[in-house]
Amino acid sequence: MSLVIKDLHANIEDTPILKGVNLEIPKGEVHVIMGPNGSGKSTLSKIIAGHDDYEVKSGSVTLDGEDILDKDVDERSREGIFLAFQYPAEVPGVSNANFIRAALQARLPKGEEIDAVAYYKRLYSMMDVLEMDRKFTARAVNEGFSGGEKKRNEILQMMMLEPKYCILDETDSGLDIDALKIVAKGVNAMRSPERGMLMITHYQRLLDYIEPDYVHVMANGKIVKSGGKELALELEASGYDFLKEGECATA
């Protein structure tokens, strides 16, 4: 079972951004996308999640064999897609505990209710992994949070929802080394044969803590090169000068 993107072309305000993206993320694997600014990395993540600012011109995105491009954001989430944003949004007036509980409740069959005791026991256990103080349960979602706190809160939501496919858009952006290690610990705790992950990053340092199965380079709206972790090290050393027009992706 896989998340499969085939020949995906997409525009924003009539400007082509994705120009034929092909990528498969099987369950049990962690894939990383790196690439220059403006290459389409964040656009890809938002299109998978269902952001309506982007117009898909052609191609497909299938989740375990089912095309999801015609589904709305809520449906995609229920079916197992989770997107951790580069800039997590604030939700004033809604506590973290109630926000996550409502998201979990929405996934239950009609008439079934969350067991409050079991819910908080699990929530506190996940917060311990992320070294989050209990006071965060009562605080409004991301309101007044530091950058590192927002990113940890995103990972907490992901850990509680247990999606089939996790998409992390520059989760390491703005994190100091201690916060990066904590976030990486949470991500690694989510690794499973039943879950696929796609991480978008500019920096090889994230991969010192989260070992990827594959690294892909995105440029000019498509995947142009693929390899193992050594590809990230190559990018760290030489930048993107080695990319040539028309270069094909290699496994």
Buried (B, 14 or more C-beta within 10 A) or exposed (E): BBBBBBEBBBBBEEEEBBBBBBBBBEBBBBBBBBBBEEBBBBBBBBBBBBBEEBEBEEBEBBBBEEEBBEBEEEEBBBBBBBBBBBEBEEBEEBBBBBBBBEBBEEEEEEEEEBEEEEBBEBBEEBBEBBEBEEEBBEBBBBBEBEBBBBBBBBBBBBBBBBBBBBBBBBBBBBBEEEBBEBBBBBBEEBBEEEBBBBBBBBBBBBBBBBEBBBBBBBBBBBBBBBBEBEBBEBBEEEEBEEBEEEEEBEE
